[in-house]
Amino acid sequence: MNAIVALCHFCELHGPRTLFCTEVLHAPLPQGAGSGDGPGRGEHAEEEEGGIQMSSRLRAHSPAEGASAESSSPGPKKSDMCEGCRSLAAGHPGYISHDKETSIKYVSHQHPNHPQLFSIVRQACVRSLSCEVCPGREGPIFFGDEQHGFVFSHTFFIKDSLARGFQRWYSIIAIMMDRIYLINSWPFLLGKIRGIIDELQGKALKVFEAEQFGCPQRAQRMNTAFTPFLHQRNGNAARSLTSLTNDDSLWACLHTSFAWLLKACGSRLTEKLLEGAPTEDTLVQMEQLADLEEESESWGSSEAGEEEKEGAEGREPTKCPVDSSLLSDCGNWQPQKLSVFKSLRHMRQVLGAPSFRTLAWHVLMGNQVIWKSRDADLVHSAFEVLRTMLPVGCVRVIPYSSQYEEAYRCNFLGLGPHVQIPPHVLASEFAVVVEVHTAARSSLQPAGCEDEPSLSKHEFVVTSGSAVAADRAGPTILSKVEAALTNQNLSVDVVDQCLVCLKEEWMNKVKVLFKFTKVDSRPKEDTQKLLSILGASEEDNVKLLKFWMTGLSKTYKSHLLSTVRSPMASEPRS
């Protein structure tokens, strides 16, 4: 993540100051931050955590080097700093972390070396400890602009027995130019930074309690209440954070935490390249997910209300379990096991070409497909394979039921072997029944399935009130699907991609027909001309388009229906 994380402090003598900051470097290391060959080389401390190689690299500076570094540094002069304003000792070049995976370096020091970055961090520090604070002066807040960057700031107090009010004011800020990315990272940053703050406050509280136990400051201050305040605080303002926490390795630990924070925050959100608009299946799946979340929230709120009411009445609260059958109509059903039918090609081999063609025709036309079997897993697997032929919005599954369900509720219905199907359904041309019986002998095992012992136990009978004639052309997409399944040069994965392309092609035709008939309200003659242009003038193709029209997403329908047509579009055609 291209950001800077900094720890800031409000000094009672010098005002807001930047104590420690960590930045991301994609370029070569800045001067003074590299590894040295001086006496400090033996002080390297390296460890590896989360794919990042942590290195604390110290280098001894001569007086001349220290003077030149001080004069060229964009930070405040040494005379303007006290112990409370300083983190790293003079001559300390900072800490470096090497990310082996991305070749990114995380560099920590008291101030950024670049003057422009120093100005941005300095302004964010001042605002976080002066005007941009939340009520109570402790907590997270967001501010910034396009010119100076956007800032996530979390202010907090550290206990200090020698400070005014027995506490000092600090903040941890994260600065970056991408406002949307920073806002999306708010929950993550809040949790992790809150953890760092809790650790600092815990260490400082132990030191504070030990000092108060040895020499209580409150009673001492009460005895010197009339002493001028400026004389009281002389020497008390200059107290470093390492002294307050009694942790000599504090800055190394903060560097590790800040470096990990930058790496983890940059890795948790990734960009995906979307080529073109999302497909109808994607839109429908998003809408179904939103409906499920809304339904679960309504269940949760109703349960909470009932528990609160029952608790007020002194009764034991009871939870109302969510019936899984309530979610079976949404088309977002997830199977439990997919070990029977591997693919459409596999199912075609098991059922045989004529039976599979009959079954596939009914699936594509939107007729009710009923499977009767003792094995619920087999039915689940069959539906999971067959549903790949349809758009997501056209799929309504009741995977296994103890009674017959009407066609308006589902177009895929699984039943037990003893469930009675109404006679009018069995005789209807809008339904197909697949009965799974136990095979009488092993010779009934279908060809090509010798490695499927579970299928060798069954025989499949496909019946319908209106059998599809072998010489009937059927919808165009059915012929293309069969051609792909019979082509042995195409792998299963390639066939799956062919199905995706075919569905998207015909969904585009459905969109054109929907806009033409439902939105523009064109006459029937123009509709017939359009169907001819689309190559879908045959009866089966027209029925298929009308059925698939029910699978359009609500987003697409509402967008078209809410569009204000131009005057030219509303004029009658000759």
N, C-alpha and C positions, 0 to 999 in steps of 0.2 A: 504494500500500500504506500503510495507516494504521500507521505504525511510526516509531520514532526510531532513528537510527544515530549512535553516539557513539564518539569516540576518548578513551581514558582512560589515565592515567599514574600509576605508583606513585612519588610523590616521597619522597626519603629524609628530608626534613624534615617534610612535612605529610601523608604517607600517600597513599591513593588519591584522585585528583582527576580531574574531568572536564575535558578540554582543549577539545573541540570537538564539537558535536552538530548534526544536521540533522533537522528535523521537517517534517511535511506539514501544510499549512494549507488547509482548505476555506473558511474564513471570512475576513473582512477581516484585513489584516496587523496584527500587534500594534504598540503604540505604540513608536516608536524604530526600527522595522524598515522604515518606508516611505521613499520618496524624499524628500530634503530639498531646500530651496532655498538652502542656505547655500553657503559657498565650496567645500565638498567636492563640489558637483554636477558640476564639470568632471572629477572623477576617476572617473566612471562607465566601467566596462569591460564591454561587452556582446558576447556571442558566442552562436551558436545551435548546439546539438548535440542530435541525436535528438529534435527537436520541442520541446526545452526552451530557452527564452531565458534565458541566464545573465547576471545583472547583479550586479556588485559595487558596492554603493551605500554611499558613505561620507558622513558628515555631521559637520561641525565642531560641537563642543559648547562652550558657555560653561562657566566654572567652576561656575556655579550649576546648570546642567543636569547636569553631571557629578556633582555632589554629590547632586542629587535622584535621579538614576538609580542611583547606588551605594547610596543608602539604601533605595530601593524594590526593588532587585534581590534575588531569593531566593538568589543565589550567595554564596560566602564573601567576607568583607571583604578589602579590598586589603592590609591588614596581615598577613593569613593566607596570602598568595600570594607565591611567588617566581617567578623567570623560568621555571623548569621547570614551574610550575603554570599559567602564563598562555599563552593562544594569541593572542587579538586584543588590540590596544593599547587603552588607556583611551579611551573615546569612540567606538570603532568599533561601529556598530550591527549589523554582521553582513553576510551575503550573502543574496541573494534570487534564486531562479530561478522563472520564469513558464512554466508548461506551457500552451502555446496550445491544445492539443487538448482538455484537460479543465478548463482554468481553475483548476488547482491551483497553489499556490505552495509552494516548498521554501525554508525559511528556516534559515540556519545561524548559530550564535553559540556562545559558550562554554558557556552554561547555558540551559536552557529558561526562558522568562519566567514561565510558569505555576507557582505554588508546588507544586501536586500533581505535575506532570510533573517538576519539579526533584527532588522527593523520590524519585520512582520511578527516575529516571536515577541519582541519587546512590546509592541502595541497590544498583542493578545494578552500578554502577562499583565499589563497595566489595567486593561479593561476587565480581566477576570477577577482582579482583586480590588476593584474600585466601583465601577458603575454597573457591570454586568454580573449581578449576583442574584440568587433566588432568595425568597423570604427565609429568614433565619440565618442567612449568610453561610449556609452549609448545604451543599447539594449540587446536582447537575444543572447546566443551562447551555443553551445553544445561541450563538450570535455570529456575526460576520458579514462580509460583503464580497463582491466579485473582485475588488481591487486588492484587499488585504487578506483574503482567504476566509474560510469559515472555521469556527472554533467550537469544539465540545469542551466545556470547562466543568470541573467538579471541585468545588471549594470545600475545605475541611479544616478542623482545628487540631493542633498537637499540644498536649499538656506540657507545661513548663512551669516549674515552681518559682522561677525568678522573673517571669514575665508579668506584665500588667494583666490582671484578670486570670492569671495562672494558665494562659494558653496563647499560642501563636497561630497565625493564619497562613494557610498554604493552599495551593491549588495544583491540580494536574490538568493540563490542557492537551488536546489533540487538534492540530491545525492541518487543513488540506484545502485545495481549491475546488474539489468536487462536492458540491452541496448535497446532491442526491445520495451519493455514496456514503457521506458522513451521516446523513439522517437515517439511512437504512442500517447503518452500523451502530446506531444508538443503543439498542438493547445489549449487544455484545460488549461495546465499550463500557457501558455503565456497570455491567456485572464484573468485568475484569479489573477495571480501575477501582471499583468499590472494594475488591479483594486486596489490592495493593494498599489502599488507604487503611483498611482495617488492620493490616499487618503493621503498618507504621504507627498507628494509634495504639495498638496493643503493646508494642515495644516501649513507646514513650510513656504509656500509663504505668508500666512497671517501674521505670526510672523515677517518675513523678511520685509514686507511692513510697518508694524507698527513700527519696529525699525528704518527703514530708514526715516520714516516720523518724528520721534522724534529726531533722531541724525544721519544725513546723514554721512555715513562712507567714501564715495568716496571723498568728499571735504576735510574731515579731513586727509585722507591719502595723498592727493595732497599737503597739507601744510607740511606734515612730510615726504616728498619724499626722503630726504637725510639721514633719520634716518636708522641705520643698521636694516636689515630685522629681524634678530634673536631677536633684542630687541623689534621690533614691535609686533611680534607674541607671545611674552612671556605671557602666561596665556590665549591666545585665542584658542589654540589647544584643550584644555580640555573642551569641551562643549558637553553635552550629547544630545542624540536624543530627549529625553523628553523635554529638554529645547528648542531645535530647533522647536518642534511642539507644545509646551505649552500644553502637554497632559500627565497628571500624570498616567493615566490608559493605556498608550500606550502599555506596555508589555503584559498586560492582553488581550488587543484587538488583538495584534499580535498572542498570543497563540491561541485565539479562531479562528482566520483566518487560521493559519497554521494547526491546528488540523482538521478543516473542510476541508481544502485543501487535506490533506492526506486521510481522509475518503472518500471524494467525488471522488478523482482521483482513489482510489482503487476500488470503486463501479461501476464506469462507464464502465470499461472493465472487462468482465467476460470470463472465459475459458469454452469451451464446449467440452465434451467428444464425439468424433466421433468414432463409432465402425466400422472400415473398411473404404474403399474408399467411396467418395460421390456417390450417385446414379446418373443414367443418367438424371432423372428428375431434380435433383439439379443442375447438370452441365448445362442443357439446360436453366433452369430458370436464372442462373447466366449470361449466354450468352445473353439471351433476355433482361435482365436488362441492361447489358453493351451496347447493341445496342440501347435501348431506351435513355440511357443517352447520347450516342454519337449523336443520332439524335436530342435530345433537345439542346445539345450544338451547333450543326450546325445551328439549327434554331435561337438560340440566337445570334450567331456570325453574321449570315446573316442579322438579324433584326438590330443589332447594326451598321453594315456597311451601311445599307440603311438609318437609322436615321442620321448617321453622314453625309452621302452624301446629304440628303435632307436638313439637318440643314445648311450645307455649302452653299447650293443654296438658302437659305432663305425661304424654304417651311415648312409647318407644318408637322412634322414627323408622319407617320402612322404606326401602327403595323399590321403585317400580322398574323391573327389568325391561330393557328394550327388546321387543320381539324382532328377531332377525327377519321374519317374513315381511315386516313392514318395509324393509329395504330392498326386497326382491324385485319390485316393479320398476326400479329406477334405471335398470340397464347397466348398473355399475357393479354387477355381481362378480365376485372373485371366486374361482373354483378352488376346491380343496386339494384335488389331486389331478394331475394331467399325465397319467402314465399309460393310458389305454390307446387313444388315437393320437398319433404324433403329428399328423398334418392332413390336409385335404387329399393329397395324393395317397396317403396311407389309408384313409377312409374309403377312397374310391377302389383301392385294391381289395379291401375287406368286403364292401357291399357288392362289388361288381359294377361295371360301367352303366348298364341300364338302370339299375336301382339308384345309383348315385345321381344319374342325370335327373330322374324323377324327383328325388329329394332336393337337389340343388335348384331345380326349377321352382318348386314351392317356396324354398327359402328366399330366392331373389324376388319373387312376386309378392311376398308379404303374407303368404298363407300360413296357417297355424301348423307347426311341426311338433308332433307328439311322439315321444319315445317312451315305451313301456318296458321296464326291466327291473329285475331284483337288485341289480348292481347300480347303486346311485352314483358311484364314481365313474362308471362307464357313461352314464347319461351326462354327467357334468363335463366329461372330456369331449363327448360328441358335440355338445352345445358350444363349448369353447372353440372348437375347430370350425363349426358351421358359421358362427357369428362373424368370422373374419371375412365372409363374403358380403356383409352388409355394412352400411355406415353405422356408427355408434348410436346415433339417434334413432335408428330403426329397430334396435334390439330391445326386446322386453322379455325377460327370462324369469320363469318360475322353475328353478332347477329340479325340485322333487316335491310332489304334492300327494296328499292322500285322497284327493278328490279332483274331479275335472274342473278346470277353470275356463271361462269363456274366452273367445279369441280376442276380444277388445282389451283384455287384461294382459295377455302375453301372446307372442308368436312363437315362443319356444317353451314347451311344457313337458316336464318329466313326471311320469306316473309309475306307480307300482304295478305289478303284473295283474293284480286282481281288481284294479279300479275300473269301474264301468264307464265307457264313453257313450254319450247319447247317440242313438241311431242316426239322427239327422246330421251329426258331425261325421260319422263314418261314411255316410252317403254323399257328403258334400264335396264339391270340387275345390273348395277353399281350405282343405285340410289334408295332411298326409300323416300316416301312422307308421312308425317303425317299431315292430315288436321283436324283442330279443328273447329267444328261446334257448333252452339248454340243448346242445347238440346231442343227437342220438348216438353218433359214433364219430370217431376221430377223422373219418374220411371227409367230413364236411368242412374241415379246415380250409379256408380260402387260400388260393395260390399267392405266394409272395409273403405269407405271414407265418412261416414255419418257426420264426424266432419269437412269436407272440403266444406263449402258452395260455394267457388269459383269454385271448380271442378264440382259441381253438375250442373253448368250452361252449361257444355261443353260435347260433345261426340267426340271421337277420332277415325279417320279412317286411318289405315296404309295400304298403297298400294305400290306395287313394280312390275317392269317388270318381275322379277324372284322371285317368292315367295319361301320361304324356306320351304321345305317339313317337316312335323312333325317328320318323321322317319329318317331324315337326321342327321347324327352325328354332323356335323359342327366342328369348331375348338375345340380342347380339352379344352381350357380355358373357352369357353362359357359354357360347361357342368359343369365345376367346379364353375363358377359364379352362375349359376342357382341353383346348389346344396346348395350353401351358402345362397342364397336369400330365398329358400324354407325352410331352417332349422330355425324354430321359436325359437330354443334354443339359437341362436346366436343373440346378440343385433346388432343394427345398427353400433356401433363403432367397434365391432368385425368383422363385414362384411367388413367395410372399411379397416381394417388391412389385411384381407384376400385378398382384391383386390390389396393392395400394394405388398404383398408377391407374388401373381400370376404374376403381371406385372414385378416384378424384376426377377422372375424365367424365364419368357419368354424373357426378355431383355438380360439375360445372354446367352440364346440360340441364340439370334440375333447377339450378339457380336462374338460368336464362328463362326457362319455362315458368317458373314462379313469378318472376318480375313481369313477364309478358302477360300472364293470365290474371294474377292476383293484384298486381300493383297498377299496371297500365290498362287492365280490363279490355284487352283487344277482342275483336269478334272471332267466332269459331273458324271462319275461313282463313284468317291470318294465322291462327294457331296451327292449322293443318300445314300451311306453308312453312312455318317455323319448324315443325316436326320433321318435315322433309329435308330441310336444310341441315338439321341436326343429325339426320340419318336415323331417326327413331319414329318413323311413321307407322311401323307395323304394330299390330294390336298388343302383342306381348311387351314391346318396348314402351308403349304409351302407359300400360298398366304399371310397369316397373317405375317409370318416371313419377307417376302419381303417388306410388307407395313411398318411394325414396324422398319425395317432397316432405313427408312427415318427419324425416330425419334432419331437416335443416335446423340450425341453431336458432334459439330465441334472439340472439344478438343480431344475426343476419336479417331475420324477419322484421324485427322492430326497426332496424336501420332503414330497410327499404320502405316499410309502411309509413315511417315518419318523415321520409324525404318529401319535400315540397316539389311537386312537378312543375316544370316550366310551362308557360302558356302554349308553347309550340307542341309540347308533349301531350297536352290535353285536347288539342284540336282533333276533330274526327278525321280518320283516313278515308280516302275515296277507294 
